[in-house]
Amino acid sequence: MVVFGGHYFEGGDAFTYLNEIWLLDVNKLMWHKVVCTGEIPGPRYGHSCHLIGSRMFIFGGKGPKDLVYKDVYFLDLIEWVWVPVNSISGGPSARYVHYPRLTVNQTCCFIIITSISMLYIYIV
């Protein structure tokens, strides 16, 4: 199991936001922090995440100071390298705690992100 990001309450009105990768060895039930390279996404929680082959894609999320993201990244789970995904269209607005849908067919994969009146499709 791979875990990215999250946040925790440090007391008062303060939260700490994370952009770490943790890997759970399900056989030994031991956690390992993974050091990644590339363009590492900012700290966040409430992002969506999908696994496509050996790549873990993330979209959106909420970070420090009420920053809400609309970016897309993938993490290569073999080399542990983060890569930003540049859209060829405008893309959806920033959001967090959302639920995109992943659709896979024989030739490519689609990440479908919806809002009240719009549908966005990323072909990967």
The first five atom37 places (N, CA, C, CB, O) and aatype in JSON, in Angstrom:
{
  "aatype": [12, 19, 19, 13, 7, 7, 8, 18, 13, 6, 7, 7, 3, 0, 13, 16, 18, 10, 2, 6, 9, 17, 10, 10, 3, 19, 2, 11, 10, 12, 17, 8, 11, 19, 19, 4, 16, 7, 6, 9, 14, 7, 14, 1, 18, 7, 8, 15, 4, 8, 10, 9, 7, 15, 1, 12, 13, 9, 13, 7, 7, 11, 7, 14, 11, 3, 10, 19, 18, 11, 3, 19, 18, 13, 10, 3, 10, 9, 6, 17, 19, 17, 19, 14, 19, 2, 15, 9, 15, 7, 7, 14, 15, 0, 1, 18, 19, 8, 18, 14, 1, 10, 16, 19, 2, 5, 16, 4, 4, 13, 9, 9, 9, 16, 15, 9, 15, 12, 10, 18, 9, 18, 9, 19],
  "atom_mask": [
    [1, 1, 1, 1, 1],
    [1, 1, 1, 1, 1],
    [1, 1, 1, 1, 1],
    [1, 1, 1, 1, 1],
    [1, 1, 1, 0, 1],
    [1, 1, 1, 0, 1],
    [1, 1, 1, 1, 1],
    [1, 1, 1, 1, 1],
    [1, 1, 1, 1, 1],
    [1, 1, 1, 1, 1],
    [1, 1, 1, 0, 1],
    [1, 1, 1, 0, 1],
    [1, 1, 1, 1, 1],
    [1, 1, 1, 1, 1],
    [1, 1, 1, 1, 1],
    [1, 1, 1, 1, 1],
    [1, 1, 1, 1, 1],
    [1, 1, 1, 1, 1],
    [1, 1, 1, 1, 1],
    [1, 1, 1, 1, 1],
    [1, 1, 1, 1, 1],
    [1, 1, 1, 1, 1],
    [1, 1, 1, 1, 1],
    [1, 1, 1, 1, 1],
    [1, 1, 1, 1, 1],
    [1, 1, 1, 1, 1],
    [1, 1, 1, 1, 1],
    [1, 1, 1, 1, 1],
    [1, 1, 1, 1, 1],
    [1, 1, 1, 1, 1],
    [1, 1, 1, 1, 1],
    [1, 1, 1, 1, 1],
    [1, 1, 1, 1, 1],
    [1, 1, 1, 1, 1],
    [1, 1, 1, 1, 1],
    [1, 1, 1, 1, 1],
    [1, 1, 1, 1, 1],
    [1, 1, 1, 0, 1],
    [1, 1, 1, 1, 1],
    [1, 1, 1, 1, 1],
    [1, 1, 1, 1, 1],
    [1, 1, 1, 0, 1],
    [1, 1, 1, 1, 1],
    [1, 1, 1, 1, 1],
    [1, 1, 1, 1, 1],
    [1, 1, 1, 0, 1],
    [1, 1, 1, 1, 1],
    [1, 1, 1, 1, 1],
    [1, 1, 1, 1, 1],
    [1, 1, 1, 1, 1],
    [1, 1, 1, 1, 1],
    [1, 1, 1, 1, 1],
    [1, 1, 1, 0, 1],
    [1, 1, 1, 1, 1],
    [1, 1, 1, 1, 1],
    [1, 1, 1, 1, 1],
    [1, 1, 1, 1, 1],
    [1, 1, 1, 1, 1],
    [1, 1, 1, 1, 1],
    [1, 1, 1, 0, 1],
    [1, 1, 1, 0, 1],
    [1, 1, 1, 1, 1],
    [1, 1, 1, 0, 1],
    [1, 1, 1, 1, 1],
    [1, 1, 1, 1, 1],
    [1, 1, 1, 1, 1],
    [1, 1, 1, 1, 1],
    [1, 1, 1, 1, 1],
    [1, 1, 1, 1, 1],
    [1, 1, 1, 1, 1],
    [1, 1, 1, 1, 1],
    [1, 1, 1, 1, 1],
    [1, 1, 1, 1, 1],
    [1, 1, 1, 1, 1],
    [1, 1, 1, 1, 1],
    [1, 1, 1, 1, 1],
    [1, 1, 1, 1, 1],
    [1, 1, 1, 1, 1],
    [1, 1, 1, 1, 1],
    [1, 1, 1, 1, 1],
    [1, 1, 1, 1, 1],
    [1, 1, 1, 1, 1],
    [1, 1, 1, 1, 1],
    [1, 1, 1, 1, 1],
    [1, 1, 1, 1, 1],
    [1, 1, 1, 1, 1],
    [1, 1, 1, 1, 1],
    [1, 1, 1, 1, 1],
    [1, 1, 1, 1, 1],
    [1, 1, 1, 0, 1],
    [1, 1, 1, 0, 1],
    [1, 1, 1, 1, 1],
    [1, 1, 1, 1, 1],
    [1, 1, 1, 1, 1],
    [1, 1, 1, 1, 1],
    [1, 1, 1, 1, 1],
    [1, 1, 1, 1, 1],
    [1, 1, 1, 1, 1],
    [1, 1, 1, 1, 1],
    [1, 1, 1, 1, 1],
    [1, 1, 1, 1, 1],
    [1, 1, 1, 1, 1],
    [1, 1, 1, 1, 1],
    [1, 1, 1, 1, 1],
    [1, 1, 1, 1, 1],
    [1, 1, 1, 1, 1],
    [1, 1, 1, 1, 1],
    [1, 1, 1, 1, 1],
    [1, 1, 1, 1, 1],
    [1, 1, 1, 1, 1],
    [1, 1, 1, 1, 1],
    [1, 1, 1, 1, 1],
    [1, 1, 1, 1, 1],
    [1, 1, 1, 1, 1],
    [1, 1, 1, 1, 1],
    [1, 1, 1, 1, 1],
    [1, 1, 1, 1, 1],
    [1, 1, 1, 1, 1],
    [1, 1, 1, 1, 1],
    [1, 1, 1, 1, 1],
    [1, 1, 1, 1, 1],
    [1, 1, 1, 1, 1],
    [1, 1, 1, 1, 1],
    [1, 1, 1, 1, 1]
  ],
  "atom_positions": [
    [[0.84, -1.16, 0.0], [0.0, 0.0, 0.0], [0.89, 1.23, 0.0], [-0.96, -0.01, 1.2], [1.88, 1.28, 0.73]],
    [[0.54, 2.23, -0.83], [1.27, 3.48, -0.93], [0.38, 4.61, -0.42], [1.74, 3.75, -2.4], [-0.79, 4.71, -0.8]],
    [[0.93, 5.45, 0.45], [0.19, 6.59, 1.0], [0.94, 7.86, 0.66], [0.0, 6.46, 2.55], [2.15, 7.95, 0.87]],
    [[0.22, 8.85, 0.12], [0.81, 10.16, -0.17], [0.02, 11.24, 0.57], [0.82, 10.44, -1.7], [-1.21, 11.22, 0.6]],
    [[0.77, 12.18, 1.16], [0.17, 13.39, 1.73], [-0.6, 13.15, 3.0], [0.0, 0.0, 0.0], [-0.37, 12.18, 3.73]],
    [[-1.52, 14.07, 3.26], [-2.33, 14.04, 4.46], [-2.03, 15.25, 5.32], [0.0, 0.0, 0.0], [-1.21, 16.1, 4.96]],
    [[-2.69, 15.33, 6.44], [-2.43, 16.41, 7.39], [-2.79, 15.94, 8.78], [-3.23, 17.7, 7.02], [-3.52, 14.96, 8.96]],
    [[-2.25, 16.65, 9.78], [-2.6, 16.33, 11.16], [-2.69, 17.61, 11.97], [-1.57, 15.36, 11.78], [-2.07, 18.62, 11.63]],
    [[-3.46, 17.55, 13.05], [-3.7, 18.68, 13.94], [-2.56, 18.78, 14.92], [-5.06, 18.54, 14.68], [-2.27, 17.83, 15.65]],
    [[-1.9, 19.96, 14.96], [-0.79, 20.11, 15.9], [-1.18, 20.87, 17.16], [0.37, 20.81, 15.24], [-0.37, 21.02, 18.07]],
    [[-2.41, 21.35, 17.23], [-2.87, 22.07, 18.41], [-3.23, 23.5, 18.08], [0.0, 0.0, 0.0], [-2.79, 24.04, 17.07]],
    [[-4.04, 24.11, 18.95], [-4.49, 25.48, 18.67], [-5.32, 25.48, 17.41], [0.0, 0.0, 0.0], [-6.29, 24.72, 17.3]],
    [[-4.96, 26.33, 16.46], [-5.63, 26.36, 15.16], [-4.72, 25.84, 14.05], [-6.08, 27.78, 14.83], [-5.0, 26.09, 12.87]],
    [[-3.66, 25.14, 14.39], [-2.64, 24.78, 13.42], [-2.72, 23.32, 12.96], [-1.28, 25.04, 14.01], [-2.92, 22.4, 13.76]],
    [[-2.55, 23.16, 11.66], [-2.42, 21.84, 11.03], [-1.08, 21.77, 10.32], [-3.59, 21.57, 10.04], [-0.56, 22.79, 9.86]],
    [[-0.53, 20.58, 10.23], [0.66, 20.35, 9.42], [0.24, 19.53, 8.21], [1.79, 19.62, 10.25], [-0.43, 18.5, 8.34]],
    [[0.65, 19.99, 7.03], [0.32, 19.32, 5.77], [1.54, 18.57, 5.27], [-0.19, 20.34, 4.71], [2.67, 19.05, 5.4]],
    [[1.31, 17.4, 4.68], [2.4, 16.52, 4.3], [2.41, 16.24, 2.79], [2.3, 15.21, 5.05], [1.37, 16.25, 2.14]],
    [[3.62, 16.0, 2.27], [3.76, 15.54, 0.88], [4.74, 14.37, 0.82], [4.24, 16.69, -0.04], [5.51, 14.24, -0.12]],
    [[4.69, 13.55, 1.84], [5.56, 12.38, 1.95], [4.91, 11.16, 1.3], [5.87, 12.09, 3.43], [3.69, 11.08, 1.13]],
    [[5.77, 10.21, 0.93], [5.3, 8.9, 0.45], [5.69, 7.87, 1.5], [5.92, 8.55, -0.96], [6.84, 7.8, 1.93]],
    [[4.71, 7.07, 1.9], [4.94, 5.95, 2.82], [4.47, 4.67, 2.15], [4.2, 6.17, 4.19], [3.44, 4.66, 1.46]],
    [[5.22, 3.61, 2.35], [4.92, 2.31, 1.75], [4.74, 1.29, 2.87], [6.05, 1.88, 0.78], [5.6, 1.13, 3.73]],
    [[3.6, 0.6, 2.84], [3.34, -0.45, 3.82], [3.68, -1.8, 3.21], [1.87, -0.42, 4.3], [3.1, -2.2, 2.2]],
    [[4.61, -2.5, 3.83], [4.9, -3.88, 3.46], [3.81, -4.72, 4.1], [6.36, -4.33, 3.93], [3.82, -4.95, 5.31]],
    [[2.86, -5.18, 3.28], [1.69, -5.89, 3.82], [2.03, -7.28, 4.36], [0.62, -6.01, 2.76], [1.25, -7.85, 5.13]],
    [[3.16, -7.82, 3.97], [3.57, -9.13, 4.5], [4.16, -9.0, 5.9], [4.58, -9.79, 3.56], [3.89, -9.82, 6.77]],
    [[4.99, -7.96, 6.11], [5.64, -7.76, 7.4], [4.91, -6.76, 8.29], [7.05, -7.31, 7.18], [5.25, -6.61, 9.46]],
    [[3.9, -6.07, 7.71], [3.16, -5.02, 8.41], [4.1, -3.95, 8.98], [2.32, -5.63, 9.53], [3.99, -3.54, 10.13]],
    [[5.03, -3.53, 8.12], [5.99, -2.49, 8.49], [5.91, -1.34, 7.49], [7.44, -3.06, 8.54], [5.82, -1.56, 6.28]],
    [[5.94, -0.1, 8.01], [5.93, 1.1, 7.18], [7.35, 1.52, 6.83], [5.19, 2.24, 7.89], [8.27, 1.37, 7.65]],
    [[7.53, 2.04, 5.61], [8.81, 2.56, 5.15], [8.57, 3.9, 4.47], [9.52, 1.55, 4.19], [7.73, 4.0, 3.58]],
    [[9.31, 4.93, 4.88], [9.23, 6.22, 4.2], [10.09, 6.13, 2.94], [9.7, 7.39, 5.13], [11.24, 5.69, 2.99]],
    [[9.51, 6.56, 1.8], [10.2, 6.48, 0.52], [10.69, 7.87, 0.15], [9.27, 5.9, -0.58], [9.94, 8.84, 0.2]],
    [[11.96, 7.97, -0.23], [12.53, 9.23, -0.71], [12.34, 9.27, -2.22], [14.05, 9.37, -0.32], [12.86, 8.43, -2.95]],
    [[11.59, 10.27, -2.68], [11.29, 10.4, -4.1], [12.08, 11.54, -4.71], [9.78, 10.61, -4.31], [12.55, 12.44, -4.0]],
    [[12.22, 11.5, -6.03], [12.87, 12.59, -6.76], [11.87, 13.17, -7.75], [14.15, 12.09, -7.5], [10.69, 12.79, -7.75]],
    [[12.33, 14.09, -8.58], [11.46, 14.72, -9.57], [10.84, 15.97, -8.99], [0.0, 0.0, 0.0], [11.32, 16.52, -8.0]],
    [[9.76, 16.41, -9.62], [9.03, 17.6, -9.18], [7.95, 17.17, -8.18], [8.4, 18.37, -10.41], [6.84, 16.82, -8.57]],
    [[8.29, 17.22, -6.9], [7.42, 16.69, -5.85], [6.24, 17.64, -5.63], [8.21, 16.5, -4.53], [6.45, 18.84, -5.44]],
    [[5.01, 17.13, -5.64], [3.83, 17.98, -5.43], [3.86, 18.63, -4.04], [2.54, 17.14, -5.58], [4.49, 18.13, -3.11]],
    [[3.19, 19.75, -3.93], [3.08, 20.43, -2.64], [2.31, 19.6, -1.64], [0.0, 0.0, 0.0], [1.56, 18.7, -2.02]],
    [[2.48, 19.9, -0.35], [1.77, 19.15, 0.69], [0.26, 19.37, 0.58], [2.26, 19.56, 2.08], [-0.2, 20.47, 0.26]],
    [[-0.51, 18.3, 0.87], [-1.97, 18.39, 0.67], [-2.69, 17.22, 1.33], [-2.31, 18.43, -0.82], [-2.09, 16.22, 1.71]],
    [[-3.99, 17.38, 1.44], [-4.89, 16.29, 1.82], [-6.13, 16.43, 0.96], [-5.25, 16.32, 3.36], [-6.31, 17.46, 0.31]],
    [[-6.98, 15.43, 0.96], [-8.24, 15.49, 0.22], [-8.08, 15.4, -1.29], [0.0, 0.0, 0.0], [-9.02, 15.71, -2.03]],
    [[-6.92, 14.99, -1.76], [-6.69, 14.81, -3.19], [-7.26, 13.46, -3.62], [-5.17, 14.9, -3.53], [-7.56, 12.6, -2.79]],
    [[-7.4, 13.3, -4.93], [-7.8, 11.99, -5.43], [-6.56, 11.28, -5.95], [-8.88, 12.11, -6.55], [-5.55, 11.92, -6.27]],
    [[-6.65, 9.97, -6.04], [-5.5, 9.16, -6.42], [-5.98, 7.94, -7.2], [-4.68, 8.74, -5.17], [-6.94, 7.27, -6.81]],
    [[-5.3, 7.66, -8.31], [-5.61, 6.47, -9.11], [-4.33, 5.79, -9.53], [-6.45, 6.85, -10.36], [-3.32, 6.44, -9.79]],
    [[-4.37, 4.47, -9.58], [-3.24, 3.67, -10.02], [-3.5, 3.23, -11.45], [-3.01, 2.45, -9.1], [-4.52, 2.61, -11.75]],
    [[-2.56, 3.56, -12.35], [-2.64, 3.14, -13.75], [-1.31, 2.48, -14.07], [-2.95, 4.36, -14.72], [-0.29, 3.16, -14.23]],
    [[-1.31, 1.17, -14.18], [-0.06, 0.44, -14.39], [0.87, 0.66, -13.2], [0.0, 0.0, 0.0], [0.49, 0.4, -12.06]],
    [[2.07, 1.13, -13.47], [3.04, 1.39, -12.4], [3.13, 2.87, -12.06], [4.41, 0.87, -12.78], [4.14, 3.34, -11.53]],
    [[2.06, 3.61, -12.38], [2.01, 5.04, -12.08], [0.84, 5.35, -11.16], [1.9, 5.87, -13.38], [-0.27, 4.86, -11.36]],
    [[1.1, 6.16, -10.15], [0.05, 6.62, -9.23], [-0.22, 8.09, -9.55], [0.47, 6.42, -7.72], [0.66, 8.94, -9.37]],
    [[-1.43, 8.39, -10.02], [-1.83, 9.75, -10.37], [-2.55, 10.41, -9.22], [-2.71, 9.75, -11.63], [-3.38, 9.78, -8.56]],
    [[-2.23, 11.69, -8.97], [-2.99, 12.46, -7.98], [-3.54, 13.71, -8.66], [-2.1, 12.84, -6.76], [-2.96, 14.23, -9.61]],
    [[-4.68, 14.18, -8.15], [-5.29, 15.42, -8.65], [-5.83, 16.2, -7.47], [-6.43, 15.11, -9.67], [-6.44, 15.64, -6.55]],
    [[-5.6, 17.52, -7.49], [-6.22, 18.43, -6.54], [-5.75, 18.25, -5.12], [0.0, 0.0, 0.0], [-4.64, 17.79, -4.86]],
    [[-6.63, 18.63, -4.19], [-6.33, 18.55, -2.77], [-6.26, 19.94, -2.15], [0.0, 0.0, 0.0], [-6.31, 20.95, -2.85]],
    [[-6.15, 19.96, -0.84], [-6.09, 21.23, -0.11], [-4.8, 21.26, 0.7], [-7.33, 21.41, 0.83], [-4.43, 20.27, 1.34]],
    [[-4.11, 22.4, 0.65], [-2.83, 22.54, 1.32], [-2.87, 23.65, 2.37], [0.0, 0.0, 0.0], [-3.94, 24.1, 2.77]],
    [[-1.69, 24.08, 2.82], [-1.59, 25.11, 3.85], [-2.25, 26.42, 3.4], [-0.13, 25.37, 4.21], [-2.34, 26.72, 2.21]],
    [[-2.71, 27.19, 4.39], [-3.3, 28.52, 4.15], [-4.49, 28.46, 3.18], [-2.25, 29.47, 3.59], [-4.68, 29.36, 2.37]],
    [[-5.28, 27.39, 3.27], [-6.48, 27.2, 2.44], [-6.2, 27.15, 0.94], [-7.45, 28.29, 2.73], [-7.1, 27.43, 0.14]],
    [[-4.99, 26.81, 0.55], [-4.66, 26.65, -0.86], [-5.33, 25.39, -1.39], [-3.12, 26.59, -1.07], [-5.13, 24.31, -0.85]],
    [[-6.11, 25.54, -2.45], [-6.77, 24.39, -3.08], [-6.13, 24.19, -4.45], [-8.34, 24.61, -3.21], [-6.05, 25.12, -5.26]],
    [[-5.68, 22.97, -4.7], [-4.93, 22.65, -5.92], [-5.83, 22.19, -7.06], [-3.9, 21.59, -5.64], [-6.92, 21.66, -6.83]],
    [[-5.34, 22.4, -8.31], [-5.98, 21.82, -9.5], [-4.95, 21.13, -10.37], [-6.71, 22.91, -10.31], [-5.17, 20.91, -11.56]],
    [[-3.82, 20.78, -9.77], [-2.73, 20.16, -10.52], [-2.87, 18.64, -10.59], [-1.4, 20.53, -9.9], [-3.59, 18.02, -9.81]],
    [[-2.16, 18.06, -11.56], [-2.12, 16.61, -11.74], [-0.66, 16.19, -11.79], [-2.89, 16.18, -13.05], [0.15, 16.8, -12.5]],
    [[-0.32, 15.16, -11.05], [1.02, 14.57, -11.05], [0.88, 13.06, -11.12], [1.84, 15.0, -9.78], [-0.15, 12.5, -10.77]],
    [[1.95, 12.41, -11.58], [2.02, 10.98, -11.37], [3.34, 10.63, -10.72], [1.84, 10.21, -12.7], [4.35, 11.3, -10.92]],
    [[3.31, 9.56, -9.94], [4.5, 9.02, -9.31], [4.82, 7.69, -9.97], [4.31, 8.85, -7.77], [3.99, 6.78, -9.96]],
    [[6.01, 7.58, -10.55], [6.48, 6.32, -11.11], [6.83, 5.41, -9.94], [7.72, 6.54, -12.08], [7.77, 5.69, -9.2]],
    [[6.08, 4.35, -9.76], [6.24, 3.48, -8.59], [7.39, 2.49, -8.71], [4.96, 2.74, -8.35], [7.63, 1.69, -7.81]],
    [[8.11, 2.53, -9.83], [9.3, 1.7, -9.98], [10.55, 2.53, -9.67], [9.39, 1.12, -11.42], [11.42, 2.1, -8.92]],
    [[10.62, 3.73, -10.25], [11.77, 4.62, -10.04], [11.55, 5.62, -8.91], [12.08, 5.37, -11.33], [12.5, 6.27, -8.48]],
    [[10.31, 5.76, -8.4], [9.95, 6.7, -7.35], [10.27, 8.14, -7.76], [10.68, 6.35, -6.05], [10.89, 8.9, -7.01]],
    [[9.83, 8.49, -8.98], [10.04, 9.83, -9.52], [8.68, 10.48, -9.77], [10.88, 9.78, -10.84], [7.81, 9.88, -10.4]],
    [[8.49, 11.72, -9.26], [7.28, 12.49, -9.49], [7.39, 13.25, -10.82], [7.02, 13.47, -8.32], [8.45, 13.81, -11.13]],
    [[6.29, 13.27, -11.59], [6.25, 13.97, -12.87], [4.95, 14.76, -12.95], [6.38, 12.96, -14.07], [3.87, 14.18, -12.77]],
    [[5.01, 16.09, -13.23], [3.77, 16.84, -13.42], [3.12, 16.46, -14.75], [4.03, 18.36, -13.37], [3.81, 16.16, -15.72]],
    [[1.79, 16.48, -14.79], [1.04, 16.19, -16.01], [0.47, 17.51, -16.5], [-0.11, 15.13, -15.77], [-0.3, 18.16, -15.8]],
    [[0.85, 17.9, -17.71], [0.37, 19.15, -18.3], [-0.81, 18.87, -19.2], [1.49, 19.87, -19.08], [-0.72, 18.08, -20.13]],
    [[-1.92, 19.53, -18.92], [-3.14, 19.33, -19.68], [-3.07, 20.12, -20.98], [-4.37, 19.76, -18.85], [-2.47, 21.19, -21.04]],
    [[-3.69, 19.59, -22.03], [-3.76, 20.32, -23.29], [-5.03, 21.18, -23.36], [-3.72, 19.35, -24.48], [-5.25, 21.89, -24.34]],
    [[-5.84, 21.12, -22.32], [-7.03, 21.97, -22.22], [-7.03, 22.62, -20.84], [-8.35, 21.16, -22.47], [-6.16, 22.33, -20.02]],
    [[-8.01, 23.47, -20.58], [-8.06, 24.22, -19.32], [-8.16, 23.37, -18.07], [0.0, 0.0, 0.0], [-7.54, 23.7, -17.06]],
    [[-8.91, 22.3, -18.12], [-9.05, 21.43, -16.96], [-10.05, 21.95, -15.95], [0.0, 0.0, 0.0], [-10.54, 23.07, -16.07]],
    [[-10.36, 21.13, -14.97], [-11.36, 21.5, -13.96], [-10.81, 22.53, -12.98], [-11.82, 20.27, -13.2], [-9.6, 22.75, -12.9]],
    [[-11.71, 23.15, -12.26], [-11.3, 24.11, -11.23], [-10.65, 23.37, -10.07], [-12.52, 24.94, -10.74], [-10.76, 22.15, -9.94]],
    [[-9.96, 24.13, -9.23], [-9.33, 23.55, -8.04], [-10.39, 22.92, -7.15], [-8.52, 24.62, -7.26], [-11.5, 23.45, -7.03]],
    [[-10.05, 21.78, -6.51], [-11.02, 21.11, -5.64], [-10.33, 20.12, -4.72], [-12.09, 20.39, -6.48], [-9.19, 19.72, -4.96]],
    [[-11.03, 19.74, -3.68], [-10.54, 18.71, -2.76], [-11.73, 17.93, -2.24], [-9.74, 19.33, -1.58], [-12.87, 18.38, -2.32]],
    [[-11.45, 16.75, -1.7], [-12.47, 15.8, -1.24], [-13.49, 15.55, -2.37], [-13.19, 16.32, 0.05], [-14.69, 15.73, -2.19]],
    [[-12.97, 15.16, -3.51], [-13.77, 14.88, -4.7], [-13.53, 13.42, -5.1], [-13.4, 15.86, -5.88], [-12.64, 12.77, -4.55]],
    [[-14.31, 12.92, -6.04], [-14.24, 11.5, -6.38], [-14.24, 11.3, -7.89], [-15.41, 10.74, -5.74], [-15.29, 11.01, -8.47]],
    [[-13.07, 11.45, -8.54], [-13.01, 11.18, -9.99], [-13.2, 9.7, -10.27], [-11.67, 11.66, -10.56], [-13.09, 8.85, -9.39]],
    [[-13.5, 9.41, -11.5], [-13.71, 8.03, -11.93], [-12.63, 7.67, -12.94], [-15.12, 7.84, -12.55], [-12.3, 8.47, -13.81]],
    [[-12.09, 6.5, -12.83], [-11.08, 6.0, -13.75], [-11.72, 4.97, -14.67], [-9.87, 5.38, -13.0], [-12.37, 4.03, -14.2]],
    [[-11.53, 5.15, -15.98], [-12.04, 4.21, -16.96], [-10.87, 3.72, -17.81], [-13.15, 4.86, -17.85], [-10.07, 4.53, -18.28]],
    [[-10.76, 2.43, -18.0], [-9.67, 1.85, -18.77], [-10.25, 1.04, -19.91], [-8.75, 0.97, -17.87], [-11.13, 0.21, -19.7]],
    [[-9.74, 1.28, -21.14], [-10.12, 0.4, -22.24], [-8.86, -0.22, -22.82], [-10.92, 1.18, -23.34], [-7.79, -0.11, -22.21]],
    [[-8.95, -0.87, -23.96], [-7.81, -1.61, -24.49], [-6.67, -0.72, -24.97], [-8.25, -2.48, -25.62], [-5.53, -1.17, -25.01]],
    [[-6.94, 0.53, -25.34], [-5.89, 1.37, -25.92], [-5.38, 2.47, -24.99], [-6.39, 1.99, -27.17], [-4.24, 2.9, -25.13]],
    [[-6.2, 2.95, -24.05], [-5.73, 4.02, -23.16], [-6.61, 4.09, -21.92], [-5.73, 5.37, -23.9], [-7.61, 3.38, -21.78]],
    [[-6.21, 4.97, -21.04], [-6.95, 5.17, -19.78], [-7.49, 6.59, -19.75], [-6.04, 4.9, -18.54], [-6.9, 7.5, -20.33]],
    [[-8.61, 6.78, -19.08], [-9.21, 8.09, -18.94], [-9.44, 8.37, -17.47], [-10.53, 8.19, -19.73], [-9.96, 7.52, -16.74]],
    [[-9.07, 9.55, -17.02], [-9.45, 10.0, -15.68], [-10.55, 11.02, -15.9], [-8.23, 10.6, -14.86], [-10.32, 12.06, -16.53]],
    [[-11.72, 10.75, -15.38], [-12.89, 11.6, -15.61], [-13.19, 12.37, -14.33], [-14.13, 10.76, -16.05], [-13.41, 11.78, -13.27]],
    [[-13.2, 13.69, -14.44], [-13.45, 14.56, -13.3], [-14.68, 15.39, -13.62], [-12.22, 15.47, -12.98], [-14.72, 16.08, -14.64]],
    [[-15.66, 15.34, -12.76], [-16.9, 16.06, -13.02], [-17.1, 17.18, -12.02], [-18.08, 15.1, -12.99], [-16.6, 17.15, -10.9]],
    [[-17.84, 18.16, -12.44], [-18.34, 19.2, -11.54], [-19.82, 19.34, -11.84], [-17.56, 20.58, -11.73], [-20.38, 18.5, -12.55]],
    [[-20.46, 20.36, -11.34], [-21.91, 20.48, -11.49], [-22.33, 20.49, -12.96], [-22.41, 21.76, -10.81], [-23.3, 19.84, -13.32]],
    [[-21.6, 21.23, -13.8], [-22.04, 21.35, -15.19], [-20.97, 21.0, -16.22], [-22.52, 22.73, -15.44], [-21.18, 21.22, -17.41]],
    [[-19.84, 20.47, -15.79], [-18.74, 20.22, -16.72], [-18.21, 18.79, -16.56], [-17.6, 21.24, -16.49], [-18.34, 18.18, -15.49]],
    [[-17.63, 18.28, -17.62], [-16.97, 16.97, -17.61], [-15.58, 17.16, -18.2], [-17.8, 15.89, -18.43], [-15.44, 17.72, -19.28]],
    [[-14.56, 16.7, -17.49], [-13.18, 16.82, -17.95], [-12.6, 15.42, -18.08], [-12.32, 17.69, -16.99], [-12.79, 14.58, -17.2]],
    [[-11.89, 15.17, -19.17], [-11.29, 13.86, -19.38], [-9.8, 14.04, -19.65], [-11.98, 13.11, -20.54], [-9.41, 14.77, -20.56]],
    [[-8.97, 13.37, -18.86], [-7.52, 13.31, -19.09], [-7.24, 11.96, -19.72], [-6.69, 13.5, -17.76], [-7.62, 10.93, -19.17]],
    [[-6.58, 11.94, -20.87], [-6.19, 10.69, -21.52], [-4.74, 10.44, -21.17], [-6.41, 10.75, -23.08], [-3.88, 11.28, -21.44]],
    [[-4.47, 9.29, -20.57], [-3.1, 8.97, -20.13], [-2.64, 7.64, -20.7], [-3.01, 8.94, -18.6], [-1.51, 7.21, -20.44]]
  ]
}
